[in-house]
Amino acid sequence: MNIARRKFPIVFSLVFLSQFSYAQSGSGSSYLIYGLIGVGLLLLVFAVLTLADNLIQIEGKKMGVDTNKNDLGIFPKVSSIFSQKAPNFVGNGESFHSFSKGFDLKLAGEATGEIKEVHTNRYALRPTDFIGMSPIPKVVVAAGDEVKAGDVIFFDKKRPNIMYVSPVSGEIVEVKRGAKRAIAEVIILADKEVSYKEITAPDLSNTDRDTLKNFFLENGVWAMFNQRPFDIVADEDVIPRDIFISTFSTAPLALDYRLLIEGNEVAFQKGLDALNMMTDGSVHLGLDGRGGEPADGFKLAKGVKKNYFAGKHPAGNVGVQIHNTAPIKGSDVVWTLDVQDVITIGKLFTEGRYDVSRVISLAGAQVKNPSIIKTYQGANIGDLVSGNLSDEKLRIIAGDVLTGKQTTEDEFLGFDDTQISVIREGDDYEAFGWLLPITPRPSISGTFPNFLYPNFKFEGETNTHGEKRAFVVSGQYESVLPMDIYPQHLMKAIMAGDFERMEGLGINELSEEDLAVCEFVCTSKMPLQSILREGLDMMRTQA
Amino acid sequence: MGLVDLLKKIEPDKKKSPFLHTLYDGFFTFAYAPNTVTKGGVHMRDGMDLKRLMVHVVLAMQLCYLFGTYNIGHQHFVASGQYMGFIEGFHLKLVHGLIQMLPIFVVTHIVGLGIEFWFAAKKGHAIEEGFLVSGALIPLIMPPDIPLWILAVAVAFAVIIGKEAFGGTGMNIWNVALLARVFVFFAYPTTIAGDEVWVSGYNTLAEGTQASYTFAHGLFNSLFEFMDIATFQEASTHIVDGYSGATPLALAYQGGWENVTDTFSTSQMFWGTIPGSIGESCKPLIIGGALFLVITKVASWRIMLSMLIGGIIMTLLLNAWGATPFMEVPVHGQIFMGSFLFAMAFMATDPVTASGTNTGKWIYGFMIGMIGMLVRVLNPAYPEGWMLAILFMNTFAPLIDHYVLEANMSKRMKHA
C-alpha cells in the first residue's frame, strides 16, 4: 500500500512535466501538431509500461506471490489510492474490502445498555417464515400437547427429512389456520423455566458428513441453513461450495454483534467446526473493518477464511460479502448463516441441547426505552414491547425498517428476526411536501440539506413521500449497491420473464435484503424486493 | 387539516367523470404530498420523488428563462441600433421579451399538459410529471419569433407520437423537447433556420424594415406615457444599415473564427447578449444550472463530462484537418458559440432517453460530443448539430446498454 502511495507522485509528475515540453514547442498552428505527436508518444510510452507492468504481475503470479498483498506493478492501483487503508487488526492472509457505495440510514432510538431478560408467555413457529414451504405442512403435535425445546413441531411434506422444532418448552395452545386452511402458526405457551430435549451429538473428530447431516436434519438446525440462489432453506442433496457468515450488521438500528458473541465464543467455534464438515470449500467469516476492532470470538476464530469489510450499508449483508470475495457463478450453491444460528449449532455439541435463545434489539424513536432483550426465537411481540411504546400511531416491524415485516402486538417474531423496530405511521397529508418539506427526512438526494448534518438521526416514518412511477432515474441503485450488478435492468428482465437475462444479470446472487437499500432510495417508489422475490420464485419453480 | 378535508369533499367521482378526477388528482397531489404509506418491502422511503426531481431541473433553468426573455427585447433593439447598452431601455426590452415569451410558454403548456391530462384520464392513471421538464425546455429552444400555431403542432406531435404512443413518462425513446424542435426543423425549416428568425418584432431583416408592434405594445405604451418614460416607437424603430441578424455559428460558417470576432466579442458570446434560441445564449447561467444539477445529483455528471470531452476532441481533430475556415475555429470558440453547453446541461442528461448504465453514459455522452460537433461543422445547410446528435444517440442508447449488459452477463457466465 505504501509503495503505491510513493509511486503515484512520480507517475503524476511525469505526465505533468510533459505538458511544458509541448507547450513551448513552436508557435501558431503547428503547436497543435506537436501536441498531437506528444500525446501519441505519451500513449506509446504508457502502452509499453502497461505491458511491462502486466508481464511482471503475470510472472509474479506464476511464482506464487500474492499480488493482492504485495504490490508488484509499476503503477499504483487506482483502488489503492482512493480506497481506505486496511486497519491494523487485519492479519496476514485475511482480505480487506472497502466500499464507497452504500447508504447508512441513521435513525434515532438506538438500543443500548445491558441485555435485559424479558419473560414472554407465548411463542410461535410459522411455516410462512420458510420460503417455498407448502402451505399445509404436516403438524405432528396437537393443541394440548406438552413439548420440550427441540421437539419436532412440523415438517414439509415435500421435503419430509427437514424437521422444524420447538424453540421453547411448554404446551401447544393453538394450531392457527389462515386462508384456505393453510397453517399460519403453531403457538406454544411457554414454561417459566425452559426444559430441553436431551440430544447426543456425534463427536466431530470422529464422524462423517452424512451422519452430521442427518443429525442436523433431525434436530431442527437444518432450517437455519439458507441457500443461495433463492435464499431458501438449503437443499439437503446439494453440498455447498462455501458457507458464508457475516459477523456484523450495517442495517438501520441493528444490534452490535459483539454482544452476541460474549460468553458464546466456545459454542461459536464449535459451530464453525461443524459447518466446515458440511462443505468441500471453506467457511467464510465477514468481519467488521469499519473502525472498532471486532470481538475476539470473531477475530480469533479458527479454520475459517476471514474477510474484512468497510463501508456503509449494505456492507454487512452476506450477499454483498459473497459477491466481493467468491461470487456465485453458474450452478454454484452456497449457504449463509446468522451468527446466532452458528451459536445454536455449536450448543448442540457443547451443551447437548437445542438452545435458540436470541438477543434482540427493540429500537426506534417511538420506543420509550430502546433496549437489548434476551428472549427465544419466535417470541410474542406484545410481551416484548408492552408498556414501552409511545402513544402515536405506530408501525411495529419485525426486523429492520428496510427488510422487516409489518406486525402487530398479537403476532410473533419470525424465525430469523433479531430486531423489532418501531416507527411512526406517516399517513398524513403534507402541504407542498414534495417541494418544501417541513420535517427532516433521510435521502441520498443532494436536493435536501442532509449532507450538512451527516450525523443527524432521523425519527423515521412510513410515508412513501411520493407516488409510484415508471423507472425514470438511472444509476441510482448502482450508487448504493457495492456489487457489479445492474438492478434496474434485472428488474426489467424479471418483469419480462426473461430467464436467461435474469440469470445473466445476477439474480442468483441476490436476496431481498441486498436490494432493500436500492428500494429505499428509488425515486420512482418501485417495489424492488417483491419484484426480486417474484423473479426468484420463477427461477426456483423453473429449475 | 381543515383545508384538506374541504378539498377531499369536492373530489370528483373517478367513474363518472374520469377527466375531472384526473385533473383534480393532478392538482391535489401538487398541493399536498399524498398520505400513502409503505406496504410490503421497505418501511421507509427516501424523501425524493419524481415531482421533486423534475422541479429541480426546472429550477435550474429559471435564470436562463429570465435572461432569455430579456435578451429577446435586447436583440430587438440592437437590430434597430437603439439602446445598444445592455441595461439601457430596460423596461422596453423586458416588456417586449415578455410579450414574445409568454404566449410561447402558455401555448406550450396548454397543448402539452392538455394532451398529458387527456391521456392520463383515458388510461386511468395519475398525471405523470414528465411534461414539467419538457414544457419548460421547449420555449427555451425555440426562436423568439416562432409562429404559435407551428409551436402548438410541434408540441402535440412530440407529446403524442414521442411520448404517449410509447406509454408515457419513463417509456419514451427520444427526448420530447428535442422532438418538438426537430419537428419544426423538418416541417417548417424557414421558421427555425437562417439569419432572420433569431430577432423578433420585424417581418424581415432587410435594411430599413420597420418594427411591427402589437396591441399589447400599445397597452404598455399608454402605461409608459403615464409614467413619463420611453415608449415603443414604431416609426423610428427600423433595421439599421448592415445588420444581418446572423448568429455566431452562421458567421463562423461563412468565414471562420475571425469573421465571428469581427461582429461579436468573446465576452459577448460568453455572457449571451447575442441572437439565438431563447434560452441557449447565456453561458454562465447555463454552467450554473449544470453545476446545480450535478451537485444535487439530479443529472448525470458522467454524461456532461464525456460530452464535453467528446466535443473538444472532435474540435481538435477538425482543427488538425483544417479544410474550411469553420474547422479551424478554436475549442473555446466552439464551446461559446451556439447551444453546446445548453444541450450538455439539459438535453443530453435526460435520464429516460440516455443510456441507463454508467459505462453506457460515458460512451453516450462522448458520442454526442463527437457527432454533434461533426454535424455542426460539416453540415452546409444548418450550422448546429446537438439536436440531431442527441436524437441520434437516443436511438442508440438501448444498443449501448445492451452491450454493456452483455459484457456484465458474460463475465458472470464465463466462469460457470
Interface residues (C-beta under 8 A of the other chain):
Chain A: S29 L32 I33 L36 L105 P327 K329 G330 S331 R395 I397 V401 L402 T403 G404 Q406 S421 I423 E425 G426 D427 D428 Y429 E430 A431 F432 G433 W434 L435 P437 R441 P442 S443 I444 S445 G446 T447 F448 G460 E461 T462 N463 T464 H465 G466 E467 R469 A470 F471 V472 V473 S474 G475 E478 D484 I485 Y486 Q488 H489 R501 E503 G504 L505 G506 A516 E519 F520 V521 C522 T523 S524 K525 P527 L528 Q529 S530
Chain B: M1 L3 V4 T29 A31 Y32 A33 P34 N35 T36 V37 T38 K39 G40 G41 V42 H43 M44 R45 D46 G47 M48 D49 L50 K51 R52 L53 V55 H56 A126 E128 E129 G167 G168 T169 G170 M171 I295 T296 K297 V298 S300 L316 N319 A320 G322 E328 P351 V352 A354 S355 G356 T357 N358 K361 D401 L405 N408 M409 S410 K411 R412 M413 H415 A416
